[in-house]
Amino acid sequence: MPPKRLRVTPPIPPFSVLVLAAGQGTRMKSNRAKVLHEVAGEPMIAHVIRAARSIGPATMIVVVGHQAEAVREAVEESLTDPVPGRSGKPVPVPAPVIHYVHQPDQRGTGHAVMMARAHLQRLKGDLLLLYGDVPCIDGEVLLKLLQEHRRKRASMTVLTAILVDPAGYGRIIRDKTGDLGSIVEERDCTPRQRRVTEINSGIYAFQTGDLLQALDRVEQKNAQGEFYLTDAAAILRRGGKRVGTVRHADAGSLLGINTRQELAQASAVLQTRVLDGLMTEGVTIHDPASTFIDARVTIGPDTVVFPQVIIDGPTTIGRDCVIESWTHISRSSLGNRVHIRNGCMIGESLLDDDVRVGPFAHLRMGVQLEEGATVGNFVEMKKSRLGAGSKSMHLTYLGDATIGARVNIGAGTVTCNYDGKRKHPTFIEDEARIGSDTMLVAPVRIGKGAVTGAGAVVTKDVPPGTLAVGVPAVLKKKKVV
């Protein structure tokens, strides 16, 4: 069972978070920095940042290196995303003070922390240390780690897990009393140590001052010739400090990403968590195995999602909606009782209550459908507004158009918004009726209650209550009933 979403309750006293995100990730065989690879629709580092934010750190330090500017941009974008609470609805979380540290040469995890020393020396209290390539971690686990660390008054607390196949992970080596004695990286393990199945997740809580003292004694005596942060455990133990562990039962949420296969595994873990949370809150998802919904999406109860649906980006969907198969909704907001029929693409759009769309419609780049509006099959809208109760049912392109209430757009209508150099607007006022195959050559305005005849090419404004017919259209000076 995936962990429940966290109800945000920032721990007191304040604490800080350090995220290590400088590596290239050579085993990904990619020119892109590892932490920028997407998991469940987002860069993996975005998931880590959101989990950390959800428990309210006062300060966040991110160590960047490979493609530093792109990683920083991903972090900044994730800081604007809502943090989901236990109900799945966004909850207010104070923004942490954030600092970036550049690590041009990656010489181990200990070296990465050393690069942040100047910032760490100014911090008080505890420090959570995370990795940017562990995207399935959630705030509830981090909060438990921090609370246990404080309860035991430890200098260092390590988050561990049991794996049937621990290959690739450092091992937790315990002493005769069962306490943590040291952490040994796999390349440095003896054959006996390799058989240990308790692994180091790489996620720690520290007393910041004790961490800084331990860093001064970390050396490069290992197979990689690097500074291992894991050496801090043994160093602190030898200095008489308390080093504790918290064993987490859900090893899948601690998965570090090094390969494309692990990337897919992490996406599956996060998708299960997201879909389970939505269904728990009253959303019907007919086929979770074929449905993709990312962590930034919120959906109201009694909404039904059919198979083969993709919903991503910061998207909100209201109550009692129906989203039919083969639909892709991205970065949009849908009101209550919205019905999206098969095969629609909706991006960066706003749909009010009781809207109907599709099948096979395309809404993009700032479309707004007001209450009760209907967009039918093979209609494309771009940067346009369709007023309350208005309809565009078939085979139509509406670009850069502002359309009033109770308007009917006939099949085959096109707003000819591009003259080869610039885009121009079209305005259609309330209760107008646009005949089939009308070409509206922008800039143009169709007045309230005006009508265009089938096949008209309208190149000039049509006054209210006027009929426009022909090619080019001519105006009939009579009131249209």
Backbone hydrogen bonds, N-H to C=O, Kabsch-Sander energy under -0.5 kcal/mol:
donor,donor_aa,acceptor,acceptor_aa,energy
8,V,6,L,-0.8
16,S,126,D,-2.1
17,V,59,T,-2.2
18,L,128,L,-3.0
19,V,61,I,-3.1
20,L,18,L,-0.5
20,L,130,L,-2.4
21,A,19,V,-0.6
21,A,63,V,-2.3
28,M,25,G,-1.7
29,K,26,T,-1.7
34,K,23,G,-0.5
34,K,24,Q,-0.6
36,L,33,A,-1.8
37,H,34,K,-1.8
39,V,42,E,-3.6
42,E,39,V,-1.3
44,M,37,H,-2.2
45,I,35,V,-2.0
46,A,43,P,-1.6
47,H,43,P,-0.9
47,H,44,M,-0.6
48,V,44,M,-1.3
49,I,45,I,-2.6
50,R,46,A,-2.2
51,A,47,H,-2.2
52,A,48,V,-2.3
53,R,49,I,-2.7
54,S,50,R,-1.9
55,I,52,A,-1.3
56,G,53,R,-2.2
58,A,15,F,-2.8
59,T,15,F,-0.8
60,M,97,V,-3.2
61,I,17,V,-3.0
62,V,99,H,-2.5
63,V,19,V,-2.9
63,V,61,I,-0.5
64,V,62,V,-0.6
64,V,101,V,-3.2
65,G,21,A,-0.6
65,G,66,H,-0.5
66,H,22,A,-2.4
68,A,65,G,-1.2
71,V,67,Q,-2.2
72,R,68,A,-2.5
73,E,69,E,-2.3
74,A,70,A,-2.0
75,V,71,V,-2.2
76,E,72,R,-2.7
77,E,73,E,-2.4
78,S,74,A,-2.0
79,L,75,V,-1.6
80,T,76,E,-0.6
80,T,77,E,-1.1
81,D,78,S,-0.9
83,V,91,V,-0.6
85,G,89,K,-2.5
88,G,85,G,-1.6
91,V,83,V,-2.3
97,V,58,A,-2.4
99,H,60,M,-2.5
101,V,62,V,-2.4
103,Q,64,V,-3.2
106,Q,104,P,-0.5
107,R,105,D,-1.0
110,G,227,F,-2.8
111,H,227,F,-0.9
112,A,108,G,-1.9
113,V,109,T,-1.9
114,M,110,G,-2.2
115,M,111,H,-1.8
116,A,112,A,-0.6
116,A,113,V,-1.1
117,R,114,M,-1.8
119,H,116,A,-0.8
120,L,116,A,-2.4
121,Q,117,R,-2.6
122,R,119,H,-1.1
123,L,120,L,-1.5
126,D,14,P,-0.5
127,L,206,F,-2.5
128,L,16,S,-2.8
129,L,127,L,-0.5
129,L,204,Y,-3.0
130,L,18,L,-3.0
130,L,128,L,-0.5
132,G,20,L,-2.8
134,V,131,Y,-1.2
137,I,134,V,-1.2
141,V,138,D,-0.6
142,L,138,D,-1.7
143,L,139,G,-2.7
144,K,140,E,-2.0
145,L,141,V,-2.4
146,L,142,L,-2.4
147,Q,143,L,-2.6
148,E,144,K,-2.5
149,H,145,L,-2.3
150,R,146,L,-2.1
151,R,147,Q,-2.5
152,K,148,E,-2.1
153,R,150,R,-0.6
154,A,149,H,-2.0
155,S,242,R,-2.8
156,M,242,R,-1.4
157,T,205,A,-2.6
158,V,244,G,-2.4
159,L,203,I,-2.4
160,T,158,V,-0.6
160,T,246,V,-2.7
161,A,199,I,-1.3
163,L,161,A,-0.5
163,L,197,T,-2.5
169,Y,166,P,-2.1
171,R,184,V,-2.9
172,I,198,E,-2.5
173,I,171,R,-0.7
173,I,182,S,-2.6
174,R,172,I,-0.7
175,D,179,D,-2.9
178,G,175,D,-1.6
181,G,173,I,-2.8
182,S,173,I,-2.0
184,V,171,R,-2.1
185,E,183,I,-0.5
188,D,185,E,-1.6
189,C,186,E,-1.4
194,R,190,T,-2.2
195,R,191,P,-0.6
195,R,192,R,-1.0
196,V,193,Q,-1.6
199,I,161,A,-3.1
199,I,197,T,-0.6
200,N,170,G,-2.5
201,S,159,L,-2.1
201,S,199,I,-0.6
204,Y,129,L,-1.7
204,Y,202,G,-0.5
205,A,157,T,-2.3
206,F,127,L,-2.7
207,Q,155,S,-2.3
208,T,125,G,-1.6
208,T,206,F,-0.7
211,L,207,Q,-2.2
212,L,208,T,-2.1
213,Q,209,G,-1.8
214,A,210,D,-2.2
215,L,211,L,-2.3
216,D,212,L,-1.0
217,R,214,A,-1.8
218,V,215,L,-1.2
222,N,220,Q,-1.8
225,G,222,N,-0.9
227,F,107,R,-2.5
228,Y,219,E,-0.7
228,Y,226,E,-0.8
229,L,227,F,-0.5
231,D,228,Y,-1.0
232,A,229,L,-2.1
233,A,230,T,-1.4
234,A,230,T,-0.6
235,I,231,D,-2.2
236,L,232,A,-2.7
237,R,233,A,-2.1
238,R,234,A,-2.6
239,G,235,I,-1.3
240,G,237,R,-1.9
241,K,236,L,-2.7
243,V,241,K,-0.5
244,G,156,M,-2.7
246,V,158,V,-2.6
248,H,160,T,-3.3
248,H,246,V,-0.6
251,A,249,A,-1.3
253,S,250,D,-1.3
254,L,251,A,-1.7
255,L,252,G,-1.2
257,I,133,D,-2.3
258,N,256,G,-0.6
263,L,259,T,-1.7
264,A,260,R,-2.0
265,Q,261,Q,-2.0
266,A,262,E,-2.4
267,S,263,L,-2.0
268,A,264,A,-2.0
269,V,265,Q,-2.0
270,L,266,A,-2.5
271,Q,267,S,-2.6
272,T,268,A,-2.2
273,R,269,V,-1.9
274,V,270,L,-2.8
275,L,271,Q,-2.9
276,D,272,T,-2.3
277,G,273,R,-2.0
278,L,274,V,-2.2
279,M,275,L,-2.5
280,T,276,D,-2.3
281,E,277,G,-1.3
282,G,279,M,-1.5
283,V,278,L,-2.0
284,T,303,T,-2.6
285,I,283,V,-0.6
286,H,284,T,-0.5
286,H,305,V,-2.4
290,S,287,D,-1.6
291,T,288,P,-1.0
292,F,309,V,-2.7
293,I,291,T,-0.5
294,D,311,I,-1.9
297,V,294,D,-1.8
298,T,315,T,-2.4
300,G,317,I,-1.9
300,G,318,G,-0.8
302,D,282,G,-2.9
303,T,300,G,-1.1
304,V,321,C,-2.7
305,V,284,T,-3.1
306,F,304,V,-0.5
306,F,323,I,-2.9
310,I,327,T,-2.6
311,I,292,F,-2.7
312,D,329,I,-2.4
315,T,313,G,-1.2
316,T,332,S,-2.0
317,I,298,T,-2.6
318,G,334,L,-1.0
318,G,335,G,-1.1
320,D,301,P,-1.7
321,C,318,G,-0.5
322,V,338,V,-2.4
323,I,304,V,-2.8
324,E,322,V,-0.6
324,E,340,I,-3.0
326,W,307,P,-0.6
326,W,308,Q,-0.8
327,T,324,E,-0.7
328,H,344,C,-2.5
329,I,310,I,-2.7
330,S,346,I,-2.8
331,R,312,D,-1.9
333,S,349,S,-2.4
334,L,316,T,-3.3
335,G,351,L,-2.0
337,R,319,R,-3.1
338,V,335,G,-0.6
339,H,355,V,-2.4
340,I,322,V,-3.3
340,I,338,V,-0.5
341,R,339,H,-0.6
341,R,357,V,-3.1
343,G,325,S,-2.5
344,C,341,R,-0.7
345,M,361,A,-2.5
346,I,328,H,-2.8
347,G,363,L,-2.5
348,E,330,S,-2.3
350,L,367,V,-3.0
351,L,333,S,-3.1
352,D,350,L,-0.5
352,D,369,L,-3.0
354,D,336,N,-2.6
355,V,352,D,-0.9
356,R,373,A,-2.2
357,V,339,H,-2.4
358,G,375,V,-1.9
360,F,342,N,-2.5
362,H,379,V,-2.5
363,L,345,M,-3.0
364,R,381,M,-1.9
366,G,348,E,-2.2
368,Q,384,S,-2.5
369,L,350,L,-2.5
370,E,368,Q,-0.6
370,E,386,L,-2.9
372,G,353,D,-2.0
373,A,370,E,-2.3
374,T,390,S,-2.5
375,V,356,R,-2.8
376,G,392,S,-3.1
377,N,393,M,-0.8
378,F,359,P,-0.8
378,F,360,F,-1.2
379,V,376,G,-0.9
380,E,396,T,-2.9
381,M,362,H,-2.8
382,K,398,L,-2.4
383,K,364,R,-1.6
385,R,401,A,-2.4
386,L,368,Q,-2.7
387,G,385,R,-0.5
387,G,403,I,-1.0
387,G,404,G,-0.9
389,G,371,E,-1.3
390,S,387,G,-2.0
391,K,407,V,-2.9
392,S,374,T,-2.2
393,M,409,I,-0.8
395,L,377,N,-1.8
396,T,378,F,-0.6
397,Y,413,T,-2.2
398,L,380,E,-2.7
399,G,397,Y,-0.5
400,D,382,K,-2.5
402,T,426,T,-2.7
403,I,385,R,-2.6
403,I,401,A,-0.5
404,G,428,I,-2.9
406,R,388,A,-2.0
407,V,404,G,-0.5
408,N,432,A,-1.8
409,I,391,K,-3.0
409,I,407,V,-0.5
410,G,408,N,-0.6
410,G,434,I,-2.4
412,G,394,H,-1.3
413,T,410,G,-1.4
414,V,438,T,-2.3
415,T,397,Y,-2.0
416,C,414,V,-0.9
416,C,440,L,-2.5
417,N,415,T,-1.8
419,D,422,R,-2.0
424,H,417,N,-2.8
426,T,400,D,-2.0
427,F,444,V,-2.3
428,I,402,T,-2.9
429,E,446,I,-3.0
431,E,405,A,-2.7
432,A,429,E,-1.4
433,R,450,A,-2.6
434,I,408,N,-3.0
435,G,433,R,-0.6
435,G,452,T,-1.0
437,D,411,A,-2.5
438,T,435,G,-1.3
439,M,456,A,-2.9
440,L,414,V,-2.8
440,L,438,T,-0.6
441,V,439,M,-0.8
441,V,458,V,-2.7
442,A,416,C,-1.5
442,A,440,L,-0.9
444,V,425,P,-1.3
446,I,427,F,-3.3
447,G,445,R,-0.6
447,G,462,V,-3.1
449,G,430,D,-2.0
450,A,447,G,-1.9
451,V,466,T,-2.5
452,T,433,R,-2.1
453,G,468,A,-3.0
455,G,436,S,-2.8
456,A,453,G,-1.9
457,V,470,G,-2.0
458,V,439,M,-2.9
458,V,456,A,-0.6
459,T,457,V,-0.7
462,V,445,R,-2.8
465,G,448,K,-1.8
466,T,463,P,-1.3
467,L,476,K,-1.2
468,A,451,V,-2.5
469,V,474,V,-2.2
473,A,457,V,-2.9
474,V,469,V,-3.3
476,K,467,L,-3.1
477,K,475,L,-0.7
478,K,476,K,-2.7
480,V,465,G,-1.6
